[in-house]
Amino acid sequence: MRRFTCHLQQLFLLAAAALLTFSACQKDNVAEVVIPVISNPGLKDGKDTIAVGDTRVLRPQLTNAKEPTFLWLVNGVVAGTDSTYTFKPTASGNYTISFKVSAGNSLNSYFYQIRVIDKYDNGFFIVNEGWFGHSNGDVNFYRYGEDTLYQNVYSRENPGKTLGTTAEYGVIFNNRIYLVSKDAPMVAADAHSMKELGRTAQPPATANAFCPVNNSTGLLSTTDGVYPVDLGSLAIGAKIAGITGQVGGMLKAGNYVFVMSESAGIVVLNASDFSIAATLVKADIGLAATPDGTVWAGQGQNLYAINSTTLAVNTIALPFPVYGAWGAWNGTMITASTIENAVFIAKTNDWGINGKEIYKYQPGNAASLQTPFVTLPADRELYGAGFRYNPGNNTLVATGVEPGYGTHFEKNTLFIYNATSGAVVKSIPYTGYFFPAIPVFNN
């Protein structure tokens, strides 16, 4: 038995030695696997958000790659075979871009995730009056995070079409931007692409502002009353009964539409049928609403807080007078926060212009009216509606021009302030005879 066991051990040792010899031979005959390394994808975390029409050049850096070949796929479809790839989307959506590199006997890959938004999603618009007698009104666009303005985007997106010689007002509702010119039809455009969708007939009188009321109807204010507009056909209906003369700003709050009439005061319409529910105080600036449902307006040294449910009016004394712009109507310098019960107004001259100081009134805090919340630099003053609150990021957006006349109007600055602290977030100078009317937000 012992001799048999020894014999087995000898056989095992011989087999093991043969196996080791075979393995060594196999190792000598197999090429070493060298994996190409993507040392830097060229895009942080491989993720980005861009707008339709923008470009991103993807240029991954490689090491350990000898005579590599490349393959790019966009959402699974072959898009290129170069070492770099330029991505220029024509439609919004989420895109997965696959990069594959092959070198020798090995392969590596990387996946980029790029979100593409519509061209005019990530920012806000400024409606411009235009240079009367020289150029029509138009729209500029500011994209968040940048230090420049995209100029005249309406005419760029709609070749051959124009707004009026004085574009004064804009509002966004249900993905449409409505652009009101004093001497031309109101235009409806896609708020994401700025492509015109349609326009009204010529209004019966000079148009001032527009207020969407529900999904089917809005109200157009003019120098001769208020007219309903069908949001589908953009047909202008018969004038609202009981309101005559010039009408400016309008605001829907709760079950009512508040309408500023130059002659009658603030006329309150029932939103359901546009019948007159009440006529309140006269006002020169307005209208704005705070989260508590208060509608704000003002005249002289009075600031009015209107309860949008009971229509009760509370008067707050101002340490300075406020002035509107009935003679050459604009949106007037008043706006309100959407996250706190605070209203912003400007101190101007008796023409409602030349303002530099913006005050932030917090109800019950009279001291908040004693010191400006924001003061523009000495070489700039507010123009048009002057400023508006941006609910998308809690900022105050102000449009300034150089004081004076003539060539001074060519020098503009877009100011963005933190609406809580008043600190300057951005100050962007730009040149051109735009005559900014009002900022408009796609929120």
Sequence and secondary structure as in RCSB ss.txt:
>XXXX:A:sequence
MRRFTCHLQQLFLLAAAALLTFSACQKDNVAEVVIPVISNPGLKDGKDTIAVGDTRVLRPQLTNAKEPTFLWLVN
GVVAGTDSTYTFKPTASGNYTISFKVSAGNSLNSYFYQIRVIDKYDNGFFIVNEGWFGHSNGDVNFYRYGEDTLY
QNVYSRENPGKTLGTTAEYGVIFNNRIYLVSKDAPMVAADAHSMKELGRTAQPPATANAFCPVNNSTGLLSTTDG
VYPVDLGSLAIGAKIAGITGQVGGMLKAGNYVFVMSESAGIVVLNASDFSIAATLVKADIGLAATPDGTVWAGQG
QNLYAINSTTLAVNTIALPFPVYGAWGAWNGTMITASTIENAVFIAKTNDWGINGKEIYKYQPGNAASLQTPFVT
LPADRELYGAGFRYNPGNNTLVATGVEPGYGTHFEKNTLFIYNATSGAVVKSIPYTGYFFPAIPVFNN
>XXXX:A:secstr
 HHHHHHHHHHHHHHHHHHHHHHHHHHHHS      EEEE SSGGGEEEEETT  EEE  EEES SS EEEEEET
TEEEE SSSEEE  SS EEEEEEEEEEETTEEEEEEEEEEEE TTSSEEEEEE   TTT   EEEEEETT SSEE
  HHHHHSTT    SSEEEEEEETTEEEEEETTS  EEEETTT  EEEE    SS EEEEEE SSSEEEEEETTE
EEEEETTT  B    TT  S EEEEEEETTEEEEEETTTEEEEEETTT  EEEE    SEEEEE TTSEEEEEEE
EEEEEEETTT  EEEEEEEEEE   STT    SEEE SSSS EEEEE  TTS    EEEEEBTTBGGGGTS SEE
  TT EEEEEEEEEETTTTEEEEEEE SSSGGGGGEEEEEEEETTT  EEEEEEEESS  EEEEEE  
